[in-house]
Amino acid sequence: MEYVEEGETLKDKSQCASIRAELKMCLLESDCCKIYKRTPRECLKTHDGTVPDKCYALRNTFFECKHSLLDRRRRFRGPKGN
């Protein structure tokens, strides 16, 4: 994933890096991190409505991507999310 407006690329070249970066940016732009000054980890644990549903969907996609790296049956099909 490239950030064209900033001209930056991800240093992490792992298979789930782009999903991880999207999740991180989603959480940092949420009201939970901006207004309440919580860490992204704390924001994912609280379900008080300050984190958009998109972030929870990205968290599930990231989990599936990481899980597919460990699942021997999925190794031949490739990781989810790519």
N, C-alpha and C positions, 0 to 999 in steps of 0.2 A: 504494500500500500504506500503510495506516495502522497505527500502533502504538497500539491502543486503550487498553492498560493504562497507557501513558505519556502519551497524548494528543498524540502528535507525528505529523507527517506528513513525508514526504520533501521536501526542498527541490529536489532534482533531479527535474524533470518529464519527462525524456526517456523514450523508449519502453521501454528496457531497464533503467530505474532500479530497479524492484522486484526484478528478478532479481539485480542487482548488490548490492542491500542484503541480500538473503537469503544470497548467497554470502559476503559480508563477515561477517555474523553467524555463519554456520556455521563459518567459519574461526576467528573470534575465540573461539568456544566450544569449539574442538577442543583436545585435549591438547597438540598441537604448539605452539599459541600460549600456552596457560595454563601448562603445566608446563615446557616447554623454552625459553620466552621467545623464540620466533622470530617473524619478521614473517609476515603471511599469504602474501606472495609466496614466501618461502622455504619455507613449509609446502606450497604447491602443487607446488613443484619436487621435494621429497623424497617418495618413496613408501615410507616406513618403517612405515606402519600407524597412525600417530598421527592421521591425518586421516580422518574417516569417508567412506565411499563416496558419501554424499549430497552432500558438498561437491564431489567430482569430477563428479557428475552435474549439479550447478548450474553448474559451470564450463563444461561442454559446452553446456548450455542458454543460458548467457550468450553464449558464442561464436556459437552459431547465431543468436541474436537480433541481435547486432551484424553478423554476416555477411549476414543478410537485409536489413539496411538498405542495404547496398552492392550487393546482387544485383538487377539491373534486372528480372529475371523475377519475383522475389518481391515487388517493390514493390507490385504490384497486389493481391497476396494478403494482404499485411500481415506484420509481423514475427512470428517464432515466439516463443512464450512469453507472449503477451499474451492 
